[in-house]
Amino acid sequence: MLVVFRKFAVTSANLKVIAAFLVLLLTFFLLTRQEKEIAYEPFPEESMGGRENAVTVELASLETEGLSEPEELSHTRSGILLFSSYTVQQGDIVGEIANRFGLSISTIVSVNDIRNTRALPVGRTLRIPNQDGVFYVVRRGDTLGGIAEKHRADITEIKAANELFSDRVNPNTSLFIPGATAPWEERVVVAVAAPRPAVIVSQRIFDWPITGRITSGYGNRRSPFTRGWSFHDGLDIAAPYGSPIRAAMAGRVESVGYDNVYGNFVIVRHSNGYKTLYGHMSSHNTRGGAYVDLDTVIGFVGNTGQSTGPHLHFTVYLDGSSINPRTVLK
């Protein structure tokens, strides 16, 4: 019994030593951890004298770096240029698309680099900006002020649309000029890309749509609006206001509408790739999809659109490009 008790006593003493050692080890571990947490505290209140003395840290801003946004731009952020898209449908013309989105024709033509407004390919996706204007490619020596003056535009609106923070512009970059327009004849390229076979262009297949005096022929001329040289894609035929206009050849009406340049117009599609355009009408006398012949009055002479007096603008297209109407008129 004594032997057993002594063994038990020794064992109990050892356990006490082990327990004490574990307690010391745990205490040391907890103290060490607390010291580490205190060492990594960013701004100890004890060392900084309380929150009333806390250091305020501010992020670097454009202003502190000397790149502050111009005050005038901060009030015109709605002027930033934004785009949506539109897919060309069968029968679409530029004038109707522009009217649909409340834009000018020159805006749609410039933004999408349209070469022929009367031959938009079905399925083409057009960019539709949120404001009127045209693109301008900066040339060497250009200044922002000079560009604004040339286009009669507001320099602040140009900076807002293009998100410019200075007056510096780099050559060969494209700037959007809000509210600017370009002369119609300079934007629309309708000249025939290659000569037509003589047998086609010499055929006298169209009747004169009205009787009158030719005041402007087909080809290069001085624009009555800009006084610069430009391309005129048809014949201007002066006639009394309200004179009836007849289809130059039988066909089906492709489009009836209003255009900022041609005013009230009608486009008729004929056989063999021909189309005819009748512009500056005072009013229409037909509808889209109607069949017309040489006796059909499709409208009346007027002075709408870009016009200097009552007359008919008459264009003939072959496979999407304009040709000289004189070559096909009887």
TABELDA-V351219 format. One record per helix or strand of 3 or more residues. SS is the DSSP state (@ for helix, = for strand). FROM is the first residue (numbers start at 1). TO is the last residue. Records with the same first field share a line. If there is no record, write none. Layout:
SS->FROM-TO, FROM-TO
This chain:
@->2-39, 45-48, 51-53, 71-74, 77-79, 94-100, 105-112, 144-150, 155-162, 184-187, 198-201, 325-327
=->83-87, 125-129, 133-137, 174-178, 213-216, 219-222, 229-232, 235-238, 244-246, 251-259, 263-269, 274-284, 297-302, 311-318, 321-323
